[in-house]
Amino acid sequence: ARVIINGETTENFRIMKGVRQGCPMSPLLFILTMEVLLNQIRQRKEIIGLKSKKGEYKVQAFADDLVFFVEDPVESGIYLIRELEEYGMVAGLKINKDKTKVITKNLTENKKKDLERKWG
């Protein structure tokens, strides 16, 4: 790992331990790493968000809760899941499918089944 301090990048160093539970830095570090994931999702052109007059909305985050807004969950979902899995491998996190909900609007039964098959 390397760190930028006052605009200067440090030499490489090995991370030997994680942050202790209860450490006041833990929530801040988590949010900083989550921002990397959120930016990846926002910049991924294959993930098509909901469009409004003010822009395109793909994701909202509050702590470790994420809400995704996608036009076509079957197509965009493939790329969304890929981003989540890649982030999870690096960060050591994974989706808790028992706590995951998918809410759809105007989706045919065939598309719903396709979505369930692809997302698990």
N, C-alpha and C positions, 0 to 999 in steps of 0.2 A: 504494500500500500504506500501511497504518498499523500502528503497533505500540503495545501497551499497556505502559507503564512505570510501576511503582508505582501501578497503578490508573488512570492518566491515559492517554488516547489521544492519540497524536501527530498532527500535521497530515499530510495526504497527501504522499507522496513517490514518485518513480518508481524502480523497480528497474532498474538499468542493467546489472548483471552478476550471474551466478550465483556459487555457492560454488566455490572452486578445488578441484580434485581433490587429495585428501590432507589437506584442511582438517579439523582435529579436530572442528569443529562440524557437518560434513556429516552424519554418522550421526544426530546428535541432531535436526537440522532435518528430516531425512527421516522419522524416527519421529514427530515432532510433526505433520507433514502427513499421515502415514498414519493417525494417530488420528482425524483429521477424516473420512476415508473410512470407517474402521471404525465410527465412531459413526453415520454416515449409514446404513450397512448394518444395524446393530443396531436403529435406530429405524424403518426402513422396514417398515411393517406387511404389505406385499405379499410380502416375503421371509420365508417361514415356515421357521424353524429347527427343529432337533430339540429336543423337549421332554423334560425329566427332572424329577425331584422338586425339584431345585434351581433350575430355570429353563429358559430357552430358549437354545440355543447356535446361533449362526449363523456365526461366524467365529473362527478362531485365527490369530495372526500371529507370525512369528518373523523379524525383520529384514525382508527383502523377499519372504519366502515366506508365502503365505496359503492357509489351508485353510477351505473353506466347507462348512457342514452345512445342507442344506436338505431339507425334507420332500418337496417336489415340484419337482425340478430343471427340469422343462419350464415350469411356470408361474412359480415364483419366479425362475428363471434369467433371464427377460426383464428383470425389475427389477434383478437383481444385475448383469447385463451393463450395463444403463443407468447404474447408479451407478458402475461401474468406468470406463466410457467418459467420463462427465461429469468424474470426478476426473482421468482421464488428460488430458483437454483442458486443464484448469487447471494440472495439475502437469507437463505435458509428458512423460507416461509412457504406455505401452501394454502390453497383455498380449502376452507372447511365447507364441504358440500352440504352438510347437515344444516348449516346456517345460511345457505345461499338460496335466494329466491329469484325467479325470473318472471317478470310481469310483462306480458305482451299485449299489443293492441292491434287489431285488424290482421291477425295472422290466421291463415287457414289451418285446418286440422292436420293436413299433410305437412305443412311447414312447421307446426308445433312438434310433430313427431320427429321430423328431421332435426330440429333444434335439440330435442331431448337426446337423440341418438348421438349427436356431435358433442354436446356439452356434458353428457353423462348425468 
